[in-house]
Amino acid sequence: MYAQLVETGTKKLKTLDEMGPEERAFQERIDAEIKIEAKNWMPDSYRKTLIRQISQHAHSEIVGMLPEGNWVTRAPTLKRKLQLMAKIQDEAGHGLYLYSAMETLGADRDEEIDKLHTGRAKYSSIFNYPTLNWADMGAVGWLVDGAAIVNQVPLQRTSYGPYARAMIRVCKEESFHQRQGYEILLHMMRHGTEAQQEMVQDAINRLWWPALMMFGPSDEHSPNSAQSMAWKIKRHTNDELRQRFIDQTIPQLEVLGCTVPDPDLKWNEETGHYDFGEIQWDEFNRVIQGHGPCNTERLNARRNAHENGAWVRAAAVAHAEKKQKAVA
Ligand code: FAQ
């Protein structure tokens, strides 16, 4: 797959012979599976790619709290409300570890957050879809966190040390999120009314394709994959991970007794994988260009939260400065 990517990729990758001594030593370190740390020499483009990916990842965790926050006041029981609040709080924590990992590369947190608020930085396409019924909280946990785990488990072995270490805790927490989401759906399917079972199927129908889009464009349209694989930032291509997610998820779907809205989905004896239908890439491109169903709502919510929280940040800085003066 990697050789194929190098051939089809839009950028030609340098060979070791074409690199200067510093870059060659850097690549050899990566090839030997030694982590790159903040103070090590690294090519500017490696730093830039990591800042792009980690900041986008952090923004996704923070924006990803919004569709779930929508349901805190309407969770059906106290137990479900507590679980949902704990999950949302975990996502905030993930955002903070990731912004910190990004800062070790010399990026400025305020500048990167400003890029999000002004539409210059991306965040995951999935969070531009609405959460319309309670079963969406189950489907987000099961499918969205499920997709996030498949994508993020290999990132625990990503070549940049601070990012890899942050991902260890993130993955542990995402596993809990995935299970709580599945349990919500299983409960509704086994003990719910017919109307509640229909809500589960409706949530899966709406979120299935957007969950598959989370893995990014298909390999031949992924400009960053070949270089990111060579640098071992990414360990698998977008299509490999998407296939892994489908193969893992369909047996769980069968236990639920639900279906996915894909008439072409079927088990392929020869490949040992599920075949699946064509993804609507036009829709994906519209969403990542800022024209998804909830883009405006999400960005407005983030901007308002940032403006309304300005006094808290100012107070925290004033408090820290006062403490520092007292120590000096
Ligand atoms: N949405 O060349 P590639 C979560 C962009 S966290 C938006 O393949 P790359 C937790 C991409 O940035 C979910 N944009 O790019 C949670 C690039 O644009 P650029 C987030 C996307 O980086 C759960 C362009 O398309 N996870 O869910 C998307 O090699 C529940 C070309 O693409 C991460 O961020 C997309 N889906 O591969 C929270 C994981 N896909 O920047 C709350 C880390 C692609 O050149 C509730 N990131 N793009 O203008 C990654 O693994 C990678 O960045 C990929 C994309 C795989 C997302």
Residues whose N, C-alpha, C, O or C-beta is under 5 A from the ligand:
A	BS01	FAQ	Q53 Q56 H57 S60 E61 G64 M65 E91 K122 Y123 S124 S125 V144 D145 A148 M213 M214 F215 G216 P217 S222 P223 N224 S225 S228 I288
